[in-house]
């Protein structure tokens, strides 16, 4: 019964997206990233009001609660850094499983995850880094009206080397 209801709701979400041309384009751009599906894209776009009020990615990262804070009090207490979690928990929840999927299927996200995991030896920190990266990617793709290109960084570094 529950899986039937989930499929029905997903169908309603897809139908609603298909009716709105602007939303359809935004979702299409976001879904070009490996791991990000329609439901995730719609959730992020809905929770951020289509990124209408954000001027830069730092504002979005802070709004979602992915900004890094350090616990400290003067010179006596210097704690570890962690994400603030003071932002929108629905965005963080929506980004969890897409991040895990992206780590499996996208070599760029896998490299980010491995780099953070090697440094910290904490798997969740690697997953959170990928979640943040995916959120920023969705924002960038929607704002620039572009599709995701997994080789973008490689192409850009080759162009810089030639110049």
N, C-alpha and C positions, 0 to 999 in steps of 0.2 A: 504494500500500500504506500509506504513512504517513498520508495524509489519511483513509483508511478506518479506521485505528486511532485517529486523533484523534476522529473522529465516534463511534466505539464507546465511547471513554473518556468523552466528553462525555455520551453517553446513560447510561452507568453512574452518572455524577455526578448527573444529573437524577433518575434512579431512586432513588438513595440519599437525595437531598433530599426527594423525594416521600414516602418512608417515615417520615420524622421530622417531626412537626407543628411543633415548636418551631423547628427549623432551617429548615423551609419558610417560616415567617413571617418569620424574620430575612432570608433570601435574598430574599423578595418585597419587603421594605422596601428593601433595598440595590439591588435591580434596578429600582426606580422612578426611579433617577437615570439620566439619559441617558448612555450610554457604558458603564455597568456591567452586565455580563452575569452569567449564572449561575456560570460558572467563576470569574470574578473574585471575586464575592461569596463563594462557597464557600472560595476560597483565603484571602481576608482573614479570614473568620470562623474558619476552621480554624487559621490561624497565630496568631490571637489568643485561641484557646480561647473563642470566643463573647463576647469582651470581658469575661469574668468577673473578671479580676484588675485591670482598669483603673478607677480612680476618676474620672479626668478626661481630657480630650483631650490635655493636655500629656504625660501618661505614655504615651499611645498614640503620639503624634508622636515622642517620644524612643525608644520601643521599635522603631519602624519605621526610625529613622535619619534622619528629616526635620528634626530639631532643628538650629538654626543655631548655628554656632560661629565664633569669630574666632581666627585664629592670631596670638598675641602673646607677647612675652617682655619683660616689664618695660616700659620706655619706648622701647627701641631698635627693636623689631620690631613693627610694626602691620600685620598682613596683611588680606587680604580675608575677608569672611564667606562661609561655604559650609555645606552640610548636612554633618552629622557622618559619615553612612554607617556608624555603629557599631552600627546596629540590624539588624533582620531584613531581609536582602536579598531574600527571597522575596516579601515584601509589596511592596517597591519594584518588583520585576520584574512582579508582578501588576498594579500600578497604572499601568504605563507606557502601554500601548495604550488602556486606557479613558480616560486623560487626553487623549490625542490625539483620540479620538473625541468626547469631551465638548467640547473646544475647537471642533470643527466644528459640533456640533449644539445646544449649550446656550449661549444668549447671555450668561448670567452667567459661565460658565467662559471664554468668549471674551473678555469684558471684563477678567477677572483676568489672563489670558494677555497681552493687549495692554498692560495697565497695567505689568506686570513687564517685558515686552519693551521698551517705550518707555523705561523707566528704566535698564535694564541693557544693552540691545542684544544680549542673549544668549538665543537661543530656548530652550535647554535649561532655563534658570532659570525661564522662564515655564511650561514643561511640568512642572517639579518643583513649582512653586507650585500648579498645578492638581492634581497627584497628591496633594499634602498636603491640599488642600481636599476632594478626593473622599474620602480616607480619613477625615477628620474628619466629613464628611457621613454616610458609612456608619455610623460610630460613633454619631453623634447620632440618626440615624433608628432604629437598632436599640435604643438605650437608651431613647428616648422612645416607641418603638412607634408611629411615624408614617410616612406615605408622604411622598415628596419633593414639595414644592410649589415650582416654579421662581419663583413670584411672591411668596414668603413675605416677603422683604426689602422689596419694594415695598409690600405690604399693611401691614407693621409700621410703615414710615415714614409712610404715610398716616394710620394710627391715631394715631400720636404727634403729627402735625400737627393733627389734629382736637381733641386733648385740650388 
